[in-house]
Amino acid sequence: MTRGSGLRARRVLMGVLAVVVGVSGIVVGRLRDEPVAPGQAPSRVAAASADLRFLRRDAPAGTTVVDTAGTVLATLTDGARTATLDGPERTFAEPQFGGVPVTTRVWVRLLPHEWSAGAEGEPWFRPWLQQNLDSTEPDVLGVAAEYLDKAPDARDADGVRVRGDARFGPPGPNGGPSPENSDFFDYLGIRWRFADDVARRPDPERYGAVDCSGFVRLVYGYREGYPLVATEKRGPGLPRRARSMSEVGPGAVVLPDTGAPPSNLAALQAGDLLFFDLDQAPDRRIDHVAIYLGRDAAGQHRFVSSRRMANGPTLGDLGGTSVLDDGGHYARSFRAAKRL
């Protein structure tokens, strides 16, 4: 079975699991950080009107979409396809691994093109905004949740298992820790032809497994349709490894790698890719990637990633807290962030 790079698994695959996402910086749904009253929903009429305001911002450069009531409907970043939209509130959690839940109205979706100043005037934008603003079809965060511990399985019309509890990989030599090398097509068990016209076949021993970068490619690439390339080199899509995603991959740099943990966590936005140097070897190479969720119920910056200790994707704290600001191993190893 072959899947082209343009194929998207866009079925409604909402599971019973959800992921909690707090946000910081400019917050969709409001201009300031005052609490939103329970049951208070922003008007959607302005999304189809000519009265929307498009406010330019810096660091990173982008556009904030505001309606006539002052509600922030969307944030869009120059050079990135990731957009955050205001939508129905939801909660995502993984209490079996000690993770603090996150409740959010932020939905993360991909634009059809990289954003640039003035793109709100292009004919595709307002129909796209109207279509996606109230959509409850799984977004980037909802899709990521469909691979957590005990997530239910689902198959497509061809019988391919496209969601469900993912593991990290098969046992290593002599029963040791699982090595990396499990990509998204290994999880799916299908042959894949990439945007750079390279084809890969799955390893049967890795069926149902994704390492950290394989998980990102499963969520953003296979499920959300972001182009992927087969190698670690620069190309027309998201490359294979965490290091190459950070150094030569597409997207807008949000927090550059200075060799130390970034301090400006307020610049992060749900859906951002986070990069870590977990082994902290002398070569200072990035060796782990995660998807940023936002602030959890404890006010800390939480992420989801595929890890050995949790044997797959987790937003919990098994084998190290999944937060950036508690002084733990992942917080000390955090190095950079990018927005696809």
Short mmCIF file of the C-alpha atoms (twelve columns), coordinates in Angstrom:
data_MODEL
# 
_entry.id   MODEL 
# 
loop_
_atom_site.group_PDB 
_atom_site.id 
_atom_site.type_symbol 
_atom_site.label_atom_id 
_atom_site.label_alt_id 
_atom_site.label_comp_id 
_atom_site.label_asym_id 
_atom_site.label_seq_id 
_atom_site.Cartn_x 
_atom_site.Cartn_y 
_atom_site.Cartn_z 
_atom_site.pdbx_PDB_model_num 
ATOM 1   C CA . MET A 1   0.000   0.000  0.000  1 
ATOM 2   C CA . THR A 2   1.342   3.429  -0.936 1 
ATOM 3   C CA . ARG A 3   0.471   6.763  0.594  1 
ATOM 4   C CA . GLY A 4   1.495   9.918  -1.318 1 
ATOM 5   C CA . SER A 5   2.782   12.892 0.575  1 
ATOM 6   C CA . GLY A 6   -0.374  14.808 -0.303 1 
ATOM 7   C CA . LEU A 7   -2.689  12.259 1.265  1 
ATOM 8   C CA . ARG A 8   -4.287  13.377 4.502  1 
ATOM 9   C CA . ALA A 9   -6.155  11.297 7.032  1 
ATOM 10  C CA . ARG A 10  -8.817  13.940 7.555  1 
ATOM 11  C CA . ARG A 11  -11.541 11.818 9.033  1 
ATOM 12  C CA . VAL A 12  -13.305 12.811 12.207 1 
ATOM 13  C CA . LEU A 13  -11.312 10.684 14.642 1 
ATOM 14  C CA . MET A 14  -12.040 12.404 17.929 1 
ATOM 15  C CA . GLY A 15  -11.210 10.068 20.811 1 
ATOM 16  C CA . VAL A 16  -12.302 10.012 24.388 1 
ATOM 17  C CA . LEU A 17  -8.905  11.297 25.431 1 
ATOM 18  C CA . ALA A 18  -8.118  14.998 25.305 1 
ATOM 19  C CA . VAL A 19  -5.064  17.101 26.085 1 
ATOM 20  C CA . VAL A 20  -4.924  20.150 28.284 1 
ATOM 21  C CA . VAL A 21  -3.425  23.267 26.838 1 
ATOM 22  C CA . GLY A 22  -2.703  26.581 28.520 1 
ATOM 23  C CA . VAL A 23  -1.422  29.530 26.550 1 
ATOM 24  C CA . SER A 24  0.725   32.557 27.109 1 
ATOM 25  C CA . GLY A 25  1.605   35.749 25.287 1 
ATOM 26  C CA . ILE A 26  -1.277  36.926 23.086 1 
ATOM 27  C CA . VAL A 27  -4.200  34.723 24.030 1 
ATOM 28  C CA . VAL A 28  -6.897  33.800 21.585 1 
ATOM 29  C CA . GLY A 29  -10.312 34.623 22.965 1 
ATOM 30  C CA . ARG A 30  -9.267  37.803 24.747 1 
ATOM 31  C CA . LEU A 31  -6.887  40.714 24.496 1 
ATOM 32  C CA . ARG A 32  -5.796  40.607 28.124 1 
ATOM 33  C CA . ASP A 33  -5.336  37.816 30.631 1 
ATOM 34  C CA . GLU A 34  -8.494  38.401 32.643 1 
ATOM 35  C CA . PRO A 35  -10.558 35.209 33.151 1 
ATOM 36  C CA . VAL A 36  -13.353 34.393 30.731 1 
ATOM 37  C CA . ALA A 37  -16.749 33.968 32.410 1 
ATOM 38  C CA . PRO A 38  -18.151 30.413 32.285 1 
ATOM 39  C CA . GLY A 39  -20.370 29.951 29.258 1 
ATOM 40  C CA . GLN A 40  -19.211 33.196 27.676 1 
ATOM 41  C CA . ALA A 41  -18.639 32.600 23.964 1 
ATOM 42  C CA . PRO A 42  -17.303 35.128 21.473 1 
ATOM 43  C CA . SER A 43  -19.484 36.239 18.590 1 
ATOM 44  C CA . ARG A 44  -18.670 34.525 15.293 1 
ATOM 45  C CA . VAL A 45  -20.562 36.995 13.114 1 
ATOM 46  C CA . ALA A 46  -17.474 39.146 12.646 1 
ATOM 47  C CA . ALA A 47  -15.572 36.279 11.060 1 
ATOM 48  C CA . ALA A 48  -17.532 36.764 7.840  1 
ATOM 49  C CA . SER A 49  -17.811 40.546 8.036  1 
ATOM 50  C CA . ALA A 50  -15.569 43.313 6.805  1 
ATOM 51  C CA . ASP A 51  -15.068 44.624 10.349 1 
ATOM 52  C CA . LEU A 52  -12.239 42.386 11.480 1 
ATOM 53  C CA . ARG A 53  -9.058  44.098 12.636 1 
ATOM 54  C CA . PHE A 54  -5.660  42.737 11.673 1 
ATOM 55  C CA . LEU A 55  -3.035  43.884 14.156 1 
ATOM 56  C CA . ARG A 56  0.647   43.473 13.348 1 
ATOM 57  C CA . ARG A 57  2.981   42.364 16.138 1 
ATOM 58  C CA . ASP A 58  6.664   41.612 16.648 1 
ATOM 59  C CA . ALA A 59  8.838   38.918 18.230 1 
ATOM 60  C CA . PRO A 60  7.943   36.896 16.291 1 
ATOM 61  C CA . ALA A 61  6.442   38.947 13.484 1 
ATOM 62  C CA . GLY A 62  2.836   38.100 12.749 1 
ATOM 63  C CA . THR A 63  -0.802  39.131 12.692 1 
ATOM 64  C CA . THR A 64  -3.514  38.998 15.339 1 
ATOM 65  C CA . VAL A 65  -7.131  38.818 14.135 1 
ATOM 66  C CA . VAL A 66  -9.573  40.686 16.384 1 
ATOM 67  C CA . ASP A 67  -13.354 41.075 16.001 1 
ATOM 68  C CA . THR A 68  -15.486 44.132 16.777 1 
ATOM 69  C CA . ALA A 69  -16.011 42.965 20.367 1 
ATOM 70  C CA . GLY A 70  -12.258 42.889 20.994 1 
ATOM 71  C CA . THR A 71  -12.051 39.083 20.951 1 
ATOM 72  C CA . VAL A 72  -8.816  37.667 19.568 1 
ATOM 73  C CA . LEU A 73  -9.989  35.118 17.025 1 
ATOM 74  C CA . ALA A 74  -6.632  33.972 15.651 1 
ATOM 75  C CA . THR A 75  -2.872  34.487 15.806 1 
ATOM 76  C CA . LEU A 76  -0.786  33.998 12.663 1 
ATOM 77  C CA . THR A 77  3.016   34.040 12.399 1 
ATOM 78  C CA . ASP A 78  5.076   35.190 9.421  1 
ATOM 79  C CA . GLY A 79  6.879   32.266 7.799  1 
ATOM 80  C CA . ALA A 80  4.725   29.645 9.538  1 
ATOM 81  C CA . ARG A 81  1.597   27.698 8.638  1 
ATOM 82  C CA . THR A 82  0.549   27.136 12.256 1 
ATOM 83  C CA . ALA A 83  -2.436  29.213 13.364 1 
ATOM 84  C CA . THR A 84  -4.070  29.319 16.779 1 
ATOM 85  C CA . LEU A 85  -7.829  29.853 16.804 1 
ATOM 86  C CA . ASP A 86  -10.354 30.597 19.531 1 
ATOM 87  C CA . GLY A 87  -12.834 27.733 19.897 1 
ATOM 88  C CA . PRO A 88  -14.851 25.569 22.280 1 
ATOM 89  C CA . GLU A 89  -13.210 24.868 25.624 1 
ATOM 90  C CA . ARG A 90  -11.766 21.407 26.176 1 
ATOM 91  C CA . THR A 91  -9.585  19.608 28.680 1 
ATOM 92  C CA . PHE A 92  -6.741  17.195 27.997 1 
ATOM 93  C CA . ALA A 93  -5.085  15.134 30.720 1 
ATOM 94  C CA . GLU A 94  -3.112  11.979 31.468 1 
ATOM 95  C CA . PRO A 95  -3.515  11.478 35.241 1 
ATOM 96  C CA . GLN A 96  -2.154  7.916  35.209 1 
ATOM 97  C CA . PHE A 97  1.307   9.403  34.563 1 
ATOM 98  C CA . GLY A 98  0.990   12.285 36.993 1 
ATOM 99  C CA . GLY A 99  0.419   14.949 34.380 1 
ATOM 100 C CA . VAL A 100 -1.399  18.123 35.426 1 
ATOM 101 C CA . PRO A 101 -4.423  18.766 33.154 1 
ATOM 102 C CA . VAL A 102 -4.707  21.691 30.782 1 
ATOM 103 C CA . THR A 103 -8.014  23.338 29.883 1 
ATOM 104 C CA . THR A 104 -8.043  25.560 26.837 1 
ATOM 105 C CA . ARG A 105 -10.012 27.306 24.139 1 
ATOM 106 C CA . VAL A 106 -6.981  27.303 21.829 1 
ATOM 107 C CA . TRP A 107 -7.177  25.168 18.694 1 
ATOM 108 C CA . VAL A 108 -4.098  24.693 16.497 1 
ATOM 109 C CA . ARG A 109 -4.599  24.341 12.751 1 
ATOM 110 C CA . LEU A 110 -2.493  24.586 9.597  1 
ATOM 111 C CA . LEU A 111 -2.938  27.331 7.054  1 
ATOM 112 C CA . PRO A 112 -2.756  26.290 3.384  1 
ATOM 113 C CA . HIS A 113 0.246   28.607 2.949  1 
ATOM 114 C CA . GLU A 114 2.931   30.176 5.132  1 
ATOM 115 C CA . TRP A 115 1.625   33.416 6.607  1 
ATOM 116 C CA . SER A 116 2.995   36.790 5.527  1 
ATOM 117 C CA . ALA A 117 2.093   40.429 6.180  1 
ATOM 118 C CA . GLY A 118 -1.043  41.363 4.248  1 
ATOM 119 C CA . ALA A 119 -2.145  37.767 3.582  1 
ATOM 120 C CA . GLU A 120 -5.524  38.612 5.124  1 
ATOM 121 C CA . GLY A 121 -6.322  40.321 1.817  1 
ATOM 122 C CA . GLU A 122 -5.852  37.135 -0.211 1 
ATOM 123 C CA . PRO A 123 -9.076  35.461 -1.403 1 
ATOM 124 C CA . TRP A 124 -8.484  32.206 0.468  1 
ATOM 125 C CA . PHE A 125 -8.172  33.651 3.961  1 
ATOM 126 C CA . ARG A 126 -11.674 34.648 5.075  1 
ATOM 127 C CA . PRO A 127 -13.300 31.413 3.832  1 
ATOM 128 C CA . TRP A 128 -10.560 29.474 5.644  1 
ATOM 129 C CA . LEU A 129 -11.156 31.421 8.859  1 
ATOM 130 C CA . GLN A 130 -14.913 30.967 8.682  1 
ATOM 131 C CA . GLN A 131 -14.568 27.234 8.041  1 
ATOM 132 C CA . ASN A 132 -12.087 26.604 10.862 1 
ATOM 133 C CA . LEU A 133 -13.098 29.018 13.612 1 
ATOM 134 C CA . ASP A 134 -15.910 26.871 15.019 1 
ATOM 135 C CA . SER A 135 -14.721 23.500 13.766 1 
ATOM 136 C CA . THR A 136 -14.411 20.697 16.314 1 
ATOM 137 C CA . GLU A 137 -12.645 18.359 13.896 1 
ATOM 138 C CA . PRO A 138 -9.442  17.183 15.632 1 
ATOM 139 C CA . ASP A 139 -6.677  19.793 15.455 1 
ATOM 140 C CA . VAL A 140 -2.936  19.334 16.066 1 
ATOM 141 C CA . LEU A 141 -3.406  18.994 19.835 1 
ATOM 142 C CA . GLY A 142 -6.434  16.733 19.572 1 
ATOM 143 C CA . VAL A 143 -4.619  14.498 17.092 1 
ATOM 144 C CA . ALA A 144 -1.583  14.273 19.400 1 
ATOM 145 C CA . ALA A 145 -3.879  13.056 22.187 1 
ATOM 146 C CA . GLU A 146 -5.042  10.153 20.035 1 
ATOM 147 C CA . TYR A 147 -1.707  8.368  20.572 1 
ATOM 148 C CA . LEU A 148 -1.433  8.646  24.351 1 
ATOM 149 C CA . ASP A 149 -1.592  5.753  26.814 1 
ATOM 150 C CA . LYS A 150 -4.820  3.735  26.386 1 
ATOM 151 C CA . ALA A 151 -6.036  5.846  23.458 1 
ATOM 152 C CA . PRO A 152 -8.572  3.771  21.481 1 
ATOM 153 C CA . ASP A 153 -7.682  2.333  18.095 1 
ATOM 154 C CA . ALA A 154 -9.289  3.429  14.824 1 
ATOM 155 C CA . ARG A 155 -8.713  2.254  11.264 1 
ATOM 156 C CA . ASP A 156 -9.294  3.940  7.939  1 
ATOM 157 C CA . ALA A 157 -11.250 2.547  4.988  1 
ATOM 158 C CA . ASP A 158 -8.180  0.542  3.900  1 
ATOM 159 C CA . GLY A 159 -7.828  -1.115 7.292  1 
ATOM 160 C CA . VAL A 160 -4.768  0.911  8.313  1 
ATOM 161 C CA . ARG A 161 -4.578  1.612  12.040 1 
ATOM 162 C CA . VAL A 162 -4.327  5.408  11.976 1 
ATOM 163 C CA . ARG A 163 -4.681  6.146  15.681 1 
ATOM 164 C CA . GLY A 164 -4.399  4.455  19.062 1 
ATOM 165 C CA . ASP A 165 -1.933  3.999  21.930 1 
ATOM 166 C CA . ALA A 166 1.560   4.271  20.402 1 
ATOM 167 C CA . ARG A 167 4.690   2.711  21.895 1 
ATOM 168 C CA . PHE A 168 8.230   4.074  21.589 1 
ATOM 169 C CA . GLY A 169 9.805   1.072  19.886 1 
ATOM 170 C CA . PRO A 170 10.716  -2.610 20.224 1 
ATOM 171 C CA . PRO A 171 13.027  -3.729 23.035 1 
ATOM 172 C CA . GLY A 172 16.721  -3.140 22.477 1 
ATOM 173 C CA . PRO A 173 19.447  -5.805 22.364 1 
ATOM 174 C CA . ASN A 174 19.275  -8.282 25.264 1 
ATOM 175 C CA . GLY A 175 16.026  -6.717 26.396 1 
ATOM 176 C CA . GLY A 176 17.578  -3.283 26.874 1 
ATOM 177 C CA . PRO A 177 15.910  0.117  26.345 1 
ATOM 178 C CA . SER A 178 14.080  0.696  23.072 1 
ATOM 179 C CA . PRO A 179 16.318  2.395  20.506 1 
ATOM 180 C CA . GLU A 180 15.061  5.237  18.346 1 
ATOM 181 C CA . ASN A 181 14.353  4.837  14.599 1 
ATOM 182 C CA . SER A 182 10.566  4.300  14.725 1 
ATOM 183 C CA . ASP A 183 9.042   6.698  12.190 1 
ATOM 184 C CA . PHE A 184 5.369   7.365  11.495 1 
ATOM 185 C CA . PHE A 185 5.163   4.831  8.626  1 
ATOM 186 C CA . ASP A 186 6.437   2.147  11.033 1 
ATOM 187 C CA . TYR A 187 3.523   2.946  13.341 1 
ATOM 188 C CA . LEU A 188 1.125   2.724  10.379 1 
ATOM 189 C CA . GLY A 189 2.751   -0.328 8.811  1 
ATOM 190 C CA . ILE A 190 2.618   1.121  5.287  1 
ATOM 191 C CA . ARG A 191 5.039   2.081  2.529  1 
ATOM 192 C CA . TRP A 192 5.417   5.855  2.111  1 
ATOM 193 C CA . ARG A 193 6.705   8.072  -0.701 1 
ATOM 194 C CA . PHE A 194 7.996   11.419 0.596  1 
ATOM 195 C CA . ALA A 195 7.913   14.934 -0.819 1 
ATOM 196 C CA . ASP A 196 11.545  14.502 -1.930 1 
ATOM 197 C CA . ASP A 197 10.436  11.433 -3.976 1 
ATOM 198 C CA . VAL A 198 12.150  8.903  -1.687 1 
ATOM 199 C CA . ALA A 199 10.166  5.824  -0.683 1 
ATOM 200 C CA . ARG A 200 10.489  3.959  2.615  1 
ATOM 201 C CA . ARG A 201 9.117   0.615  3.816  1 
ATOM 202 C CA . PRO A 202 8.064   -0.010 7.429  1 
ATOM 203 C CA . ASP A 203 9.938   -2.270 9.824  1 
ATOM 204 C CA . PRO A 204 7.434   -4.913 11.015 1 
ATOM 205 C CA . GLU A 205 9.092   -4.995 14.447 1 
ATOM 206 C CA . ARG A 206 8.306   -1.300 14.853 1 
ATOM 207 C CA . TYR A 207 4.631   -1.524 13.976 1 
ATOM 208 C CA . GLY A 208 2.634   0.744  16.311 1 
ATOM 209 C CA . ALA A 209 5.742   2.648  17.464 1 
ATOM 210 C CA . VAL A 210 7.042   6.209  17.048 1 
ATOM 211 C CA . ASP A 211 10.124  7.878  18.489 1 
ATOM 212 C CA . CYS A 212 10.054  11.601 19.339 1 
ATOM 213 C CA . SER A 213 10.480  12.936 15.800 1 
ATOM 214 C CA . GLY A 214 8.372   10.132 14.348 1 
ATOM 215 C CA . PHE A 215 5.542   11.257 16.625 1 
ATOM 216 C CA . VAL A 216 5.824   14.856 15.386 1 
ATOM 217 C CA . ARG A 217 5.774   13.591 11.798 1 
ATOM 218 C CA . LEU A 218 2.781   11.356 12.531 1 
ATOM 219 C CA . VAL A 219 0.792   14.282 13.943 1 
ATOM 220 C CA . TYR A 220 1.871   17.147 11.693 1 
ATOM 221 C CA . GLY A 221 2.673   15.165 8.555  1 
ATOM 222 C CA . TYR A 222 0.485   12.111 8.122  1 
ATOM 223 C CA . ARG A 223 -2.538  13.413 10.003 1 
ATOM 224 C CA . GLU A 224 -2.387  17.168 9.320  1 
ATOM 225 C CA . GLY A 225 -0.816  17.110 5.862  1 
ATOM 226 C CA . TYR A 226 2.434   19.013 6.474  1 
ATOM 227 C CA . PRO A 227 5.017   17.941 3.817  1 
ATOM 228 C CA . LEU A 228 7.684   15.480 4.975  1 
ATOM 229 C CA . VAL A 229 11.086  14.467 3.600  1 
ATOM 230 C CA . ALA A 230 12.806  11.130 4.036  1 
ATOM 231 C CA . THR A 231 16.222  12.317 5.200  1 
ATOM 232 C CA . GLU A 232 17.833  14.705 7.660  1 
ATOM 233 C CA . LYS A 233 18.758  17.156 4.910  1 
ATOM 234 C CA . ARG A 234 17.047  20.430 4.061  1 
ATOM 235 C CA . GLY A 235 14.194  19.780 1.631  1 
ATOM 236 C CA . PRO A 236 10.565  20.472 0.728  1 
ATOM 237 C CA . GLY A 237 9.202   19.409 4.097  1 
ATOM 238 C CA . LEU A 238 9.864   18.409 7.698  1 
ATOM 239 C CA . PRO A 239 13.031  16.263 7.995  1 
ATOM 240 C CA . ARG A 240 13.454  13.057 9.946  1 
ATOM 241 C CA . ARG A 241 15.376  13.856 13.148 1 
ATOM 242 C CA . ALA A 242 14.942  16.327 15.984 1 
ATOM 243 C CA . ARG A 243 18.309  17.935 15.286 1 
ATOM 244 C CA . SER A 244 17.562  18.434 11.584 1 
ATOM 245 C CA . MET A 245 14.093  19.785 12.383 1 
ATOM 246 C CA . SER A 246 15.771  22.389 14.576 1 
ATOM 247 C CA . GLU A 247 18.720  23.256 12.327 1 
ATOM 248 C CA . VAL A 248 17.494  22.904 8.717  1 
ATOM 249 C CA . GLY A 249 13.762  22.260 8.997  1 
ATOM 250 C CA . PRO A 250 11.049  24.690 7.888  1 
ATOM 251 C CA . GLY A 251 9.152   27.145 10.079 1 
ATOM 252 C CA . ALA A 252 9.720   30.344 12.033 1 
ATOM 253 C CA . VAL A 253 12.244  30.398 14.890 1 
ATOM 254 C CA . VAL A 254 10.490  31.423 18.108 1 
ATOM 255 C CA . LEU A 255 13.313  30.824 20.590 1 
ATOM 256 C CA . PRO A 256 16.848  30.430 19.130 1 
ATOM 257 C CA . ASP A 257 19.333  27.898 20.468 1 
ATOM 258 C CA . THR A 258 21.889  29.728 22.611 1 
ATOM 259 C CA . GLY A 259 23.169  26.595 24.334 1 
ATOM 260 C CA . ALA A 260 21.139  27.284 27.502 1 
ATOM 261 C CA . PRO A 261 17.453  27.043 28.476 1 
ATOM 262 C CA . PRO A 262 15.506  29.971 26.966 1 
ATOM 263 C CA . SER A 263 13.977  32.336 29.508 1 
ATOM 264 C CA . ASN A 264 11.256  33.959 27.392 1 
ATOM 265 C CA . LEU A 265 8.691   31.158 27.613 1 
ATOM 266 C CA . ALA A 266 5.897   33.709 27.099 1 
ATOM 267 C CA . ALA A 267 6.846   33.758 23.412 1 
ATOM 268 C CA . LEU A 268 5.665   30.163 23.002 1 
ATOM 269 C CA . GLN A 269 2.356   29.280 21.378 1 
ATOM 270 C CA . ALA A 270 0.435   26.005 21.480 1 
ATOM 271 C CA . GLY A 271 1.631   23.724 18.682 1 
ATOM 272 C CA . ASP A 272 5.243   24.986 18.674 1 
ATOM 273 C CA . LEU A 273 8.019   22.417 18.307 1 
ATOM 274 C CA . LEU A 274 10.340  22.337 21.327 1 
ATOM 275 C CA . PHE A 275 13.929  21.092 21.065 1 
ATOM 276 C CA . PHE A 276 16.058  19.535 23.818 1 
ATOM 277 C CA . ASP A 277 19.632  18.368 24.413 1 
ATOM 278 C CA . LEU A 278 18.796  15.557 26.815 1 
ATOM 279 C CA . ASP A 279 22.165  13.823 26.963 1 
ATOM 280 C CA . GLN A 280 24.000  17.189 27.215 1 
ATOM 281 C CA . ALA A 281 27.064  15.656 25.550 1 
ATOM 282 C CA . PRO A 282 30.020  17.881 24.589 1 
ATOM 283 C CA . ASP A 283 28.756  18.155 20.999 1 
ATOM 284 C CA . ARG A 284 25.636  19.990 22.328 1 
ATOM 285 C CA . ARG A 285 23.400  18.318 19.749 1 
ATOM 286 C CA . ILE A 286 19.611  18.516 19.825 1 
ATOM 287 C CA . ASP A 287 18.322  14.995 20.462 1 
ATOM 288 C CA . HIS A 288 14.644  15.337 21.419 1 
ATOM 289 C CA . VAL A 289 11.586  17.160 20.050 1 
ATOM 290 C CA . ALA A 290 8.176   17.806 21.626 1 
ATOM 291 C CA . ILE A 291 4.928   19.645 20.856 1 
ATOM 292 C CA . TYR A 292 4.149   22.550 23.171 1 
ATOM 293 C CA . LEU A 293 0.725   22.426 24.805 1 
ATOM 294 C CA . GLY A 294 0.775   25.619 26.872 1 
ATOM 295 C CA . ARG A 295 0.171   26.373 30.545 1 
ATOM 296 C CA . ASP A 296 -1.349  23.583 32.604 1 
ATOM 297 C CA . ALA A 297 -3.650  23.909 35.611 1 
ATOM 298 C CA . ALA A 298 -0.611  24.554 37.825 1 
ATOM 299 C CA . GLY A 299 0.479   27.435 35.588 1 
ATOM 300 C CA . GLN A 300 3.497   25.585 34.172 1 
ATOM 301 C CA . HIS A 301 4.477   25.246 30.505 1 
ATOM 302 C CA . ARG A 302 3.609   21.674 29.506 1 
ATOM 303 C CA . PHE A 303 4.453   19.640 26.398 1 
ATOM 304 C CA . VAL A 304 3.756   16.234 24.856 1 
ATOM 305 C CA . SER A 305 6.441   13.975 23.360 1 
ATOM 306 C CA . SER A 306 7.246   10.324 22.704 1 
ATOM 307 C CA . ARG A 307 9.688   8.963  25.310 1 
ATOM 308 C CA . ARG A 308 11.285  5.662  26.320 1 
ATOM 309 C CA . MET A 309 10.236  5.763  29.986 1 
ATOM 310 C CA . ALA A 310 6.570   6.240  29.140 1 
ATOM 311 C CA . ASN A 311 6.941   3.829  26.197 1 
ATOM 312 C CA . GLY A 312 5.422   6.285  23.760 1 
ATOM 313 C CA . PRO A 313 3.752   9.703  23.596 1 
ATOM 314 C CA . THR A 314 2.933   11.320 26.933 1 
ATOM 315 C CA . LEU A 315 2.135   14.673 28.484 1 
ATOM 316 C CA . GLY A 316 2.583   13.183 31.944 1 
ATOM 317 C CA . ASP A 317 5.522   13.149 34.325 1 
ATOM 318 C CA . LEU A 318 6.704   9.527  34.132 1 
ATOM 319 C CA . GLY A 319 10.485  9.577  33.722 1 
ATOM 320 C CA . GLY A 320 10.677  13.345 34.103 1 
ATOM 321 C CA . THR A 321 8.160   16.162 34.314 1 
ATOM 322 C CA . SER A 322 6.783   17.332 30.962 1 
ATOM 323 C CA . VAL A 323 7.227   21.000 31.817 1 
ATOM 324 C CA . LEU A 324 9.744   23.689 30.916 1 
ATOM 325 C CA . ASP A 325 9.853   25.753 34.099 1 
ATOM 326 C CA . ASP A 326 10.300  23.469 37.109 1 
ATOM 327 C CA . GLY A 327 14.085  22.980 37.077 1 
ATOM 328 C CA . GLY A 328 13.698  19.300 36.136 1 
ATOM 329 C CA . HIS A 329 15.676  17.346 33.544 1 
ATOM 330 C CA . TYR A 330 13.598  18.479 30.581 1 
ATOM 331 C CA . ALA A 331 13.540  22.082 31.773 1 
ATOM 332 C CA . ARG A 332 17.346  22.081 32.107 1 
ATOM 333 C CA . SER A 333 17.709  20.437 28.681 1 
ATOM 334 C CA . PHE A 334 15.337  22.745 26.788 1 
ATOM 335 C CA . ARG A 335 17.188  24.697 24.079 1 
ATOM 336 C CA . ALA A 336 14.966  26.125 21.308 1 
ATOM 337 C CA . ALA A 337 11.514  26.415 19.732 1 
ATOM 338 C CA . LYS A 338 10.177  26.688 16.206 1 
ATOM 339 C CA . ARG A 339 6.701   27.321 14.742 1 
ATOM 340 C CA . LEU A 340 5.852   25.263 11.660 1 
# 
